[in-house]
Amino acid sequence: MHVSAFVVTCSDSRDASTDESGRVLRELLEAEGHSVSGYKVIKDEPEAIRATLKEAREAGARAVIFNGGTGISRRDSTVETLQGLFEKTLPGFGELFRMLSFEEIGSAAMMSRATAGTYEGMILFALPGSPKAVKLGLRKLILPELGHAVRELTR
């Protein structure tokens, strides 16, 4: 099953011209036959995140993949914002992401707060903002289950 996905980069320092992680997400999704119904670079602020989710829903997205804002710095608010909206959480996503990340980067993986859940008929994923983390999460976790997860949302 191919899915319409919306890609969101939460960053105070990147824009569309310097957003390698957003580019990687879009390219990998499309290479697997999924469509990208939208892409935005936004500030890591709750209001911007909520407004972008509304835009993604209106664009027909069934999945929204965020990158950035999952760390522990003062400005990282993506996780708190999304968790406050989740109708159902997928704790296994973050657990598996950190396990896979630990195999690559060691104990620094514990500082990732990658998360996933459902919201208004969409599945939301939040990954760290590095291109390496985006590739890991997409290739190992999201792409193998994206169609299945969206199909489950409609049951």
C-alpha positions in Angstrom: 0.0 0.0 0.0 1.4 3.4 -1.0 0.8 6.2 1.4 0.6 10.0 1.1 3.1 11.5 3.5 3.8 15.0 4.7 7.4 15.8 5.7 8.1 18.4 8.4 11.5 19.7 9.6 11.4 21.4 13.0 14.4 23.6 13.1 15.5 27.1 14.2 18.6 27.0 12.0 17.7 25.2 8.8 15.6 26.4 5.8 14.5 24.5 2.7 17.8 25.2 1.0 19.9 23.7 3.8 17.5 20.9 5.0 19.4 17.7 4.0 17.2 15.6 6.3 14.0 16.8 4.8 15.4 16.1 1.3 16.5 12.6 2.3 13.0 11.8 3.8 11.2 13.0 0.6 13.6 11.1 -1.7 13.4 7.8 0.3 9.6 7.9 0.5 9.2 8.6 -3.2 11.8 5.9 -4.1 9.5 3.4 -2.3 6.4 4.5 -4.2 4.9 6.8 -1.6 3.8 10.3 -2.5 4.8 13.4 -0.6 1.7 15.6 -0.3 3.7 18.4 1.4 6.9 19.6 2.9 7.6 22.4 5.3 10.5 23.7 7.5 9.0 25.3 10.6 10.3 26.6 13.9 10.1 24.1 16.8 7.1 25.8 18.3 3.8 24.2 19.4 1.6 26.6 17.4 3.6 26.0 14.2 3.5 22.2 14.7 -0.3 22.2 15.3 -0.9 24.4 12.2 1.3 22.2 10.1 -0.7 19.1 11.2 -3.9 20.8 10.0 -2.2 21.6 6.7 -1.1 18.0 6.3 -4.6 16.7 7.0 -6.1 19.1 4.5 -3.4 18.0 1.9 -4.7 14.4 2.3 -1.6 13.1 4.2 -2.0 9.8 6.0 1.4 10.0 7.6 3.4 12.9 8.9 7.1 12.5 9.4 8.8 15.1 11.6 12.5 15.5 11.9 14.2 17.6 14.5 13.1 18.8 17.9 13.5 15.4 19.6 16.5 16.1 21.7 16.8 17.5 25.2 17.7 21.2 24.5 15.6 24.0 25.9 14.1 24.6 22.4 13.1 21.0 21.7 9.4 20.9 22.0 8.2 18.6 19.1 7.9 15.6 21.3 5.8 17.3 24.0 3.6 18.9 21.4 2.9 15.7 19.5 2.4 13.6 22.7 -0.2 16.0 23.8 -2.1 15.4 20.6 -1.7 11.6 20.2 -4.9 9.6 20.3 -2.8 6.4 20.5 0.9 6.1 21.2 3.3 3.6 19.6 5.9 3.3 22.3 7.7 0.5 20.4 8.7 3.0 17.7 10.9 5.1 20.0 12.2 2.0 21.9 13.2 0.3 18.6 14.7 3.5 17.2 16.9 4.0 20.3 18.0 0.3 20.2 19.0 0.6 16.5 20.6 4.0 17.2 22.6 2.6 20.1 24.1 0.0 17.8 25.4 2.9 15.6 26.3 5.7 18.0 26.4 4.1 21.5 25.1 5.6 24.7 24.2 9.0 23.1 21.1 7.2 21.7 19.5 7.7 25.1 19.1 11.4 24.4 16.8 10.8 21.5 13.1 11.1 22.3 11.9 9.7 18.9 8.2 9.0 19.2 5.2 8.0 17.2 1.4 7.9 17.5 -1.9 8.5 15.8 -3.8 11.7 15.4 -7.0 12.4 13.4 -6.6 9.5 11.0 -2.9 10.0 10.5 0.2 8.3 11.8 2.8 10.7 13.1 6.5 9.9 13.5 9.1 12.2 15.1 12.8 11.5 14.3 16.0 13.3 15.3 17.1 15.9 12.7 20.4 14.4 11.5 20.4 12.8 8.0 21.9 9.6 9.5 19.1 9.3 12.0 16.4 10.0 9.4 17.8 7.3 7.1 18.0 4.8 10.0 14.4 5.4 11.2 12.9 5.4 7.7 14.7 2.4 6.3 14.6 0.2 9.4 11.2 1.1 10.9 8.9 3.4 9.0 9.1 2.2 5.4 8.7 -1.5 6.2 5.5 -0.8 8.1 4.1 2.4 6.7 1.4 0.8 4.5 0.5 -1.7 7.2 0.2 1.1 9.8 -2.1 3.3 7.7 -4.2 0.3 6.7 -4.7 -0.4 10.5 -5.9 3.2 11.0 -8.8 2.5 8.7 -10.0 -0.7 10.4 
